[in-house]
Amino acid sequence: MGKFGLSPQEIDLVIFTHLHWDHCFNLENFSQATFFIQKSELKYAVDPLPVERKPYEVGIPGVQPPWMKVFGKMVKLDGDQQIIPGIRVMHVPGHTPGCQCVIVETSEGPWVIAGDMIPLWENWKGDGTLDHIPGGDF
């Protein structure tokens, strides 16, 4: 952000792809932001299966999940939605139950921020037998 002359306090919109810990740190620095998340992701993050507690940082004594710091500033979405003109989200459960991709309209056409749905280029280009190999844990 510094490269573009922006500070976290100037950001007014944050879209989560999902609520795993590695996508949620330092949220409190975005003091003016509204945060967008799928309702199904938030519901699961509060009480995930035992094997999923660590990625959500839930149920760990003395640890508060990082997304809890902005809980009151979250907009809970239910499926595919336009956020603002030119930016929309698509609910793509797989990596997590409430995972969502962000689609941004640009002058070159739509760009997709897939989050951890496609964590590696190899997942997208495939192995020669399939065009695309989507990631996913479920």
C-alpha positions as CSV (number, residue, x, y, z in Angstrom):
1,M,0.0,0.0,0.0
2,G,2.9,2.3,0.7
3,K,4.1,2.0,-2.9
4,F,0.8,3.6,-3.9
5,G,0.9,6.2,-1.2
6,L,-2.0,4.6,0.9
7,S,-2.2,4.0,4.6
8,P,-4.5,1.4,6.2
9,Q,-6.7,4.2,7.6
10,E,-7.6,5.3,4.0
11,I,-9.1,1.9,3.1
12,D,-12.8,1.8,3.5
13,L,-13.7,-1.6,2.1
14,V,-12.1,-5.1,2.8
15,I,-13.4,-8.3,1.3
16,F,-12.3,-11.5,3.0
17,T,-11.9,-14.6,0.8
18,H,-12.2,-16.7,4.0
19,L,-11.4,-16.3,7.8
20,H,-8.3,-18.5,8.2
21,W,-5.7,-16.8,10.4
22,D,-3.3,-16.0,7.6
23,H,-5.9,-13.9,5.9
24,C,-7.0,-11.8,8.9
25,F,-4.1,-10.3,10.8
26,N,-3.7,-6.5,11.5
27,L,-7.4,-5.8,10.6
28,E,-7.6,-3.2,13.4
29,N,-5.2,-1.0,11.3
30,F,-8.1,-0.6,8.8
31,S,-10.0,1.6,11.2
32,Q,-12.3,3.1,8.5
33,A,-13.1,-0.1,6.7
34,T,-16.2,-2.2,6.4
35,F,-15.5,-5.9,6.1
36,F,-17.4,-8.3,3.8
37,I,-17.7,-12.0,4.5
38,Q,-20.1,-14.8,3.6
39,K,-22.5,-15.6,6.4
40,S,-21.7,-19.3,6.0
41,E,-18.0,-18.6,6.6
42,L,-18.6,-16.6,9.7
43,K,-20.9,-19.3,11.1
44,Y,-18.4,-22.0,10.5
45,A,-15.5,-19.9,11.8
46,V,-17.2,-19.5,15.2
47,D,-17.5,-23.3,15.6
48,P,-15.5,-25.3,13.1
49,L,-14.8,-29.0,13.2
50,P,-12.1,-29.9,15.6
51,V,-9.5,-30.5,12.9
52,E,-10.2,-27.0,11.5
53,R,-9.9,-25.0,14.8
54,K,-6.2,-24.2,14.4
55,P,-6.6,-22.4,11.0
56,Y,-9.4,-20.3,12.4
57,E,-7.6,-19.9,15.8
58,V,-10.7,-20.9,17.6
59,G,-10.7,-22.8,20.9
60,I,-7.0,-22.1,21.7
61,P,-6.7,-20.9,25.3
62,G,-5.6,-17.3,25.5
63,V,-6.0,-16.7,21.8
64,Q,-8.7,-14.6,20.1
65,P,-9.3,-15.2,16.4
66,P,-7.9,-12.1,14.6
67,W,-11.2,-11.5,12.7
68,M,-13.0,-11.0,16.1
69,K,-11.4,-7.6,16.3
70,V,-13.6,-6.3,13.5
71,F,-16.7,-8.5,14.1
72,G,-19.0,-5.5,14.6
73,K,-17.9,-4.0,11.3
74,M,-18.6,-7.0,9.2
75,V,-21.3,-7.2,6.5
76,K,-22.6,-10.7,6.2
77,L,-23.3,-11.8,2.7
78,D,-25.5,-14.7,1.5
79,G,-24.2,-15.9,-1.8
80,D,-23.0,-14.0,-4.9
81,Q,-23.4,-10.3,-4.7
82,Q,-22.2,-7.0,-6.1
83,I,-20.3,-5.0,-3.5
84,I,-19.9,-1.8,-5.4
85,P,-20.1,-1.2,-9.2
86,G,-17.3,-3.1,-10.7
87,I,-16.6,-5.4,-7.7
88,R,-18.6,-8.5,-6.9
89,V,-18.1,-11.7,-5.0
90,M,-18.9,-15.2,-5.8
91,H,-19.5,-17.9,-3.1
92,V,-17.2,-20.8,-4.0
93,P,-17.3,-23.3,-1.1
94,G,-14.4,-25.7,-1.2
95,H,-11.3,-24.5,0.6
96,T,-13.7,-23.4,3.4
97,P,-17.5,-23.6,3.6
98,G,-17.9,-19.9,3.0
99,C,-15.0,-19.2,0.7
100,Q,-15.6,-16.4,-1.8
101,C,-13.8,-15.1,-4.8
102,V,-13.6,-11.4,-5.7
103,I,-14.3,-10.4,-9.3
104,V,-13.0,-7.0,-10.3
105,E,-14.0,-5.4,-13.6
106,T,-11.0,-3.8,-15.3
107,S,-10.3,-2.2,-18.7
108,E,-8.7,-5.5,-19.6
109,G,-11.8,-7.5,-18.6
110,P,-12.7,-9.2,-15.3
111,W,-9.9,-10.3,-12.9
112,V,-10.6,-12.9,-10.2
113,I,-9.0,-12.9,-6.8
114,A,-9.4,-16.5,-6.0
115,G,-7.8,-16.6,-2.5
116,D,-6.8,-20.1,-1.6
117,M,-9.2,-21.7,-4.1
118,I,-6.3,-21.7,-6.6
119,P,-3.2,-21.4,-4.3
120,L,-0.7,-22.4,-7.0
121,W,-0.3,-21.6,-10.7
122,E,-0.1,-25.4,-11.3
123,N,-3.7,-25.7,-10.1
124,W,-4.8,-23.3,-12.8
125,K,-2.8,-24.5,-15.8
126,G,-3.4,-28.2,-14.9
127,D,-1.3,-31.2,-15.7
128,G,-2.1,-31.6,-19.4
129,T,-5.0,-34.0,-18.8
130,L,-7.4,-31.3,-17.3
131,D,-7.6,-27.7,-18.1
132,H,-7.8,-26.6,-14.5
133,I,-7.4,-28.4,-11.2
134,P,-9.3,-26.5,-8.4
135,G,-7.9,-26.6,-4.9
136,G,-10.0,-27.5,-1.9
137,D,-9.9,-29.1,1.4
138,F,-13.5,-30.4,1.6
